[in-house]
Amino acid sequence: MLNADKELQDAYDYLAPDGSEIRLLSEIRGGGLAHCTLRPGGVSRAVTHRSVEEIWYVLSGRGELWRSDAVCERRTDLSPDLSVTICTGTRFQFRVVGIEPLRILIATIPRWPGPDEAAAVAGPWPEKGAADAA
């Protein structure tokens, strides 16, 4: 079987359960790659994943990530060239800091099963989409 190539599109494919814009990239049986954008002023919805894990790589913009699990709670400043992980069951939320969109490359393992994968949880910040922030 020939491997699939996919170019980043201008329009997003869908809004993630956390409210960020998702542009789908290539997938394989064991996982998928996506481009995520959170617009200036945006604050994602706080969620937890039921079965997938993610590796994030910040491409551009600045932000803050909150993660909480049974062991600890922490906040991480997001900036270009930083890589972070979101383990299954971790509660998380992120927001933009500054005037530039936050753009993140996300590897999801296994592949994203659909919108029921994410469950809403309480987070540290009130959710605010780009339209609300304007």
C-alpha positions as a Markdown table, in Angstrom:
| # | Residue | x | y | z |
|---|---|---|---|---|
| 1 | Met | 0.0 | 0.0 | 0.0 |
| 2 | Leu | 1.3 | 3.4 | -0.9 |
| 3 | Asn | 1.8 | 5.9 | 2.0 |
| 4 | Ala | -0.6 | 8.8 | 1.9 |
| 5 | Asp | 0.7 | 12.4 | 1.5 |
| 6 | Lys | -1.3 | 15.3 | 2.8 |
| 7 | Glu | -0.7 | 19.0 | 2.5 |
| 8 | Leu | -1.7 | 21.5 | 5.2 |
| 9 | Gln | -5.0 | 23.3 | 4.1 |
| 10 | Asp | -6.0 | 26.9 | 4.8 |
| 11 | Ala | -9.5 | 25.9 | 6.1 |
| 12 | Tyr | -9.7 | 23.7 | 9.2 |
| 13 | Asp | -11.3 | 20.3 | 9.0 |
| 14 | Tyr | -13.2 | 20.6 | 12.3 |
| 15 | Leu | -13.2 | 22.2 | 15.7 |
| 16 | Ala | -11.7 | 19.9 | 18.3 |
| 17 | Pro | -13.8 | 19.1 | 21.5 |
| 18 | Asp | -11.6 | 21.7 | 23.3 |
| 19 | Gly | -12.6 | 24.4 | 20.7 |
| 20 | Ser | -9.3 | 24.6 | 18.7 |
| 21 | Glu | -9.1 | 24.4 | 14.9 |
| 22 | Ile | -7.8 | 21.1 | 13.6 |
| 23 | Arg | -6.3 | 20.5 | 10.2 |
| 24 | Leu | -5.8 | 16.8 | 9.6 |
| 25 | Leu | -2.5 | 15.6 | 8.2 |
| 26 | Ser | -1.3 | 12.1 | 7.4 |
| 27 | Glu | -2.4 | 9.0 | 9.4 |
| 28 | Ile | -1.2 | 5.5 | 9.8 |
| 29 | Arg | -2.8 | 2.5 | 11.5 |
| 30 | Gly | -1.1 | 3.4 | 14.9 |
| 31 | Gly | -1.6 | 7.1 | 15.0 |
| 32 | Gly | -2.3 | 10.4 | 13.2 |
| 33 | Leu | -0.8 | 13.9 | 12.8 |
| 34 | Ala | -2.7 | 17.1 | 13.0 |
| 35 | His | -2.1 | 20.9 | 12.9 |
| 36 | Cys | -3.9 | 22.7 | 15.7 |
| 37 | Thr | -4.6 | 26.5 | 15.9 |
| 38 | Leu | -5.9 | 28.5 | 18.8 |
| 39 | Arg | -6.6 | 32.1 | 17.8 |
| 40 | Pro | -5.4 | 35.2 | 19.8 |
| 41 | Gly | -7.4 | 35.6 | 22.9 |
| 42 | Gly | -8.5 | 32.0 | 22.8 |
| 43 | Val | -8.8 | 29.7 | 25.8 |
| 44 | Ser | -9.6 | 26.1 | 25.1 |
| 45 | Arg | -12.2 | 24.0 | 26.8 |
| 46 | Ala | -10.7 | 21.9 | 29.6 |
| 47 | Val | -10.9 | 18.2 | 28.7 |
| 48 | Thr | -9.5 | 14.7 | 29.3 |
| 49 | His | -8.9 | 12.0 | 26.8 |
| 50 | Arg | -10.4 | 8.6 | 27.3 |
| 51 | Ser | -8.0 | 6.4 | 25.3 |
| 52 | Val | -5.4 | 8.4 | 23.3 |
| 53 | Glu | -2.2 | 10.0 | 24.1 |
| 54 | Glu | -0.7 | 13.1 | 22.4 |
| 55 | Ile | 2.7 | 14.6 | 21.7 |
| 56 | Trp | 2.6 | 18.3 | 21.0 |
| 57 | Tyr | 5.3 | 20.4 | 19.2 |
| 58 | Val | 4.8 | 24.1 | 19.3 |
| 59 | Leu | 5.3 | 25.7 | 15.9 |
| 60 | Ser | 4.6 | 29.3 | 16.6 |
| 61 | Gly | 2.9 | 31.7 | 19.0 |
| 62 | Arg | 2.9 | 31.6 | 22.8 |
| 63 | Gly | 0.6 | 30.1 | 25.3 |
| 64 | Glu | 0.1 | 28.4 | 28.6 |
| 65 | Leu | -0.8 | 24.7 | 29.2 |
| 66 | Trp | -2.4 | 23.4 | 32.4 |
| 67 | Arg | -2.2 | 19.7 | 33.1 |
| 68 | Ser | -3.4 | 17.7 | 36.0 |
| 69 | Asp | -3.4 | 14.0 | 36.9 |
| 70 | Ala | -3.6 | 11.9 | 40.0 |
| 71 | Val | 0.0 | 12.7 | 40.9 |
| 72 | Cys | 0.5 | 16.4 | 40.2 |
| 73 | Glu | -0.8 | 19.6 | 38.7 |
| 74 | Arg | 1.3 | 22.0 | 36.7 |
| 75 | Arg | 1.4 | 24.9 | 34.2 |
| 76 | Thr | 3.8 | 25.0 | 31.3 |
| 77 | Asp | 4.7 | 28.1 | 29.2 |
| 78 | Leu | 4.2 | 27.1 | 25.5 |
| 79 | Ser | 6.7 | 28.6 | 23.0 |
| 80 | Pro | 8.1 | 27.6 | 19.6 |
| 81 | Asp | 10.3 | 24.4 | 19.6 |
| 82 | Leu | 8.8 | 23.1 | 22.9 |
| 83 | Ser | 7.5 | 19.5 | 22.9 |
| 84 | Val | 5.0 | 18.3 | 25.6 |
| 85 | Thr | 2.9 | 15.2 | 26.2 |
| 86 | Ile | -0.7 | 14.7 | 27.1 |
| 87 | Cys | -1.1 | 11.2 | 28.7 |
| 88 | Thr | -4.5 | 9.3 | 28.7 |
| 89 | Gly | -6.6 | 10.5 | 31.6 |
| 90 | Thr | -4.7 | 13.8 | 32.1 |
| 91 | Arg | -7.0 | 16.8 | 32.5 |
| 92 | Phe | -5.7 | 19.7 | 30.4 |
| 93 | Gln | -6.5 | 23.2 | 29.1 |
| 94 | Phe | -4.5 | 25.7 | 27.1 |
| 95 | Arg | -4.7 | 29.4 | 26.1 |
| 96 | Val | -3.0 | 31.9 | 23.9 |
| 97 | Val | -0.7 | 34.5 | 25.4 |
| 98 | Gly | 0.0 | 37.5 | 23.1 |
| 99 | Ile | -1.4 | 38.6 | 19.8 |
| 100 | Glu | -0.2 | 35.7 | 17.6 |
| 101 | Pro | -2.2 | 32.5 | 17.0 |
| 102 | Leu | -0.8 | 29.4 | 18.9 |
| 103 | Arg | 0.0 | 26.7 | 16.3 |
| 104 | Ile | 0.8 | 23.2 | 17.4 |
| 105 | Leu | 1.7 | 20.0 | 15.6 |
| 106 | Ile | 0.0 | 17.1 | 17.3 |
| 107 | Ala | 0.7 | 13.4 | 17.1 |
| 108 | Thr | -2.2 | 11.3 | 18.4 |
| 109 | Ile | -1.6 | 7.7 | 19.4 |
| 110 | Pro | -3.6 | 5.7 | 18.5 |
| 111 | Arg | -5.6 | 7.6 | 15.8 |
| 112 | Trp | -8.3 | 10.0 | 17.0 |
| 113 | Pro | -11.5 | 7.9 | 17.4 |
| 114 | Gly | -13.9 | 10.9 | 17.2 |
| 115 | Pro | -15.5 | 13.6 | 19.3 |
| 116 | Asp | -16.6 | 11.3 | 22.1 |
| 117 | Glu | -12.9 | 10.7 | 22.9 |
| 118 | Ala | -12.7 | 13.9 | 25.0 |
| 119 | Ala | -14.7 | 14.5 | 28.1 |
| 120 | Ala | -15.2 | 18.0 | 29.6 |
| 121 | Val | -13.6 | 18.7 | 33.0 |
| 122 | Ala | -13.1 | 21.7 | 35.2 |
| 123 | Gly | -10.1 | 23.8 | 34.3 |
| 124 | Pro | -8.4 | 26.9 | 35.7 |
| 125 | Trp | -9.6 | 29.4 | 33.1 |
| 126 | Pro | -13.0 | 30.2 | 31.7 |
| 127 | Glu | -13.3 | 29.0 | 28.1 |
| 128 | Lys | -13.1 | 31.8 | 25.5 |
| 129 | Gly | -13.1 | 31.1 | 21.7 |
| 130 | Ala | -11.6 | 33.5 | 19.2 |
| 131 | Ala | -15.0 | 35.1 | 18.6 |
| 132 | Asp | -15.5 | 35.8 | 22.3 |
| 133 | Ala | -12.0 | 37.3 | 22.6 |
| 134 | Ala | -12.5 | 39.9 | 19.8 |
